[in-house]
């Protein structure tokens, strides 16, 4: 065999050896990774749910692109709560019992979170909600529940300052008859009393109210002397309300409307007809610094998903929640074979007694609570959880 032939053979052998080594290395590195199961509970037919699903998917990809050396990987299992309290509870039970998840992202609504938080405490599985903002969801009463967004009591100072700036002495709150609706109003009443502003009347609207019921309430409000209104409700109910408000002639001169964060944060992707009915409304919304990272994220979001590509508070909270959880899982050294200590076995997907208790839950919870970083939506640090 000639020298040239020997060299070609040797070169081919080296290349083959390197390819096999790289392949074995990849398999070995994948085998060393701990796959951590995480549940996601969203109302997938809602504006927030659809948006959050996109942000969460991008968050996982972005995180491990930056932290490829991490020995843990989040694997998500998504369930649709179908805009229902019972649906959210059943989804959480299914994820805990059958998927053995170590944490759950969601649910979206405060009423849903109240029940899911109780399940999380029973199973010692951390529940992280980026959009349930009721002040009633206190970590003192729900130790395994974490709000990764500011609760509604944080808006009180901004609303009070706005009312004072305009010199208004009376404001009529219009809010949904749920824990979410009632939570803010209790705090706001105390703050208003300190600056000599009062509620001459309170208008409660149930989420299941028909248009005729809302129109009857608006007729009553139209006859009142005070024309300053504060609306605190979810996007679905708030959108319906403002279309009826405009049709009732209550968006004209002499009226003033204020909306809270839960509604103002969803104005970007809202229907044009609804947006038109809300022209002139004053809104309270947290400030999101538009950084280079945010602009880049918006471009990728618009390219990869059916989205306006506009920055959205709840979307950013969902994104940062994934990053916080991924960091905590790595730091806490959570293992994929960490078990649930069984109680009473059952074949039912929603048997409460069959959930078991997560042996790693308390450690993961404490690590999440101490996690801090500069996120997409600003600096991430849990104050009260």
C-alpha positions, 0 to 999 in steps of 0.5 A: 500500500502506498504512502498516499493510500495509507494517509487516506486510510488513516485520515478516513479512520480518524474522521470515522472515530471522531464522528462515533465519539461525538455521537456517543458523547451526545448520547452520553450527555443526553443520558446525563440530563435530568428531565423534569416534568412540569405541568401547564394549566391554561384556558387555551381558548382565551386571549391570555391562554393562547398568548401564554402558550406561545411565550412559554414555548419560546421561554423553554427554547431560549433558556436552554439555548443560553444554558446548554450546560445545565444538567436539568431540562423542563418537559412541559405537559399542557392541560386546558382548564376550559375557563372553568374552576372545576376544569382547572382543578381536574387538570391539576389533579391529572398532572399531579397523579398521572404525569407526576409533575414537580411543579405547575405553571398556572392556572390563569384566573384567581378563582381557579388558583384558589382551588389549585393552590389547595391541591398544591399544598396537599401534594407539596407541588409548587403552583406558579401563576403569572396572571392570578392577581387576587390579593386573597391568594396569600402565601400565608394561607397557600404556602405552595402557591407563588404569584409571579406577578404583582397582586392587585393591591399594588395598583392602589397607589397609582389609581389613588394618585390618578384620582387625586390628580384630576381632583375627583371626590367620588368614584363608582367602582364597577367590578366583577362579582368574584374574588378577583373583583372584590380583592382590589376594591377592599384595598382601594376603599381604605386608600380612598378614605385617606384622601377623602374620596368616596364610593357613592355606589358599588356596581357588581356584575357577575361574569355570567351576566347577560347583556340585558342585565348589564344594560339594566345596571348601566341605565341605573348608573347613567341616572346617577350624579357621579360620572367617574367610573373605575372598571375592575374585571377580566378581559372577557367581561370588560370587553363586553361591558364597554361595547354596551357602555358605548351603545348606551351613550356613556362614553360622551363628554362628562363621563370618565372611565378608568380601567385597572391592570387586568384589562389595560394589559390586554388592549394590544391584542384586543378586537378592533370593535372593542378597542373603538368602544374604549377610546378615551379610557384611562388605564393603569398598567405597569411599565415594561422597559423596551430593551433590545432583548424585548425588541428581538423577542417581539420580532421572533414572536411575530415570526413564529406565532400568530401574534401581533408581536406586541409586548404584553405584561402577562406574556412576559410574566409567563416567560420569566416564570419558566426561566425562574423555574428552570433556574430553581430546578437546576439549583435545587438539584431536582432529579427526574426519578424523585418520587411521590410518596403514595397514600391510597392508590386508585385508578381514577384520574382525579382521586384526591387521596391518590395524589401522593406527596412530592418528596422534592417539593419543599426544596424546590419551593424554597429555591424558587422563592429565592431566585432573582434575575433580570428577566424579559419583563424587568427584574424578577424577585419574589417579595411575598410569593 
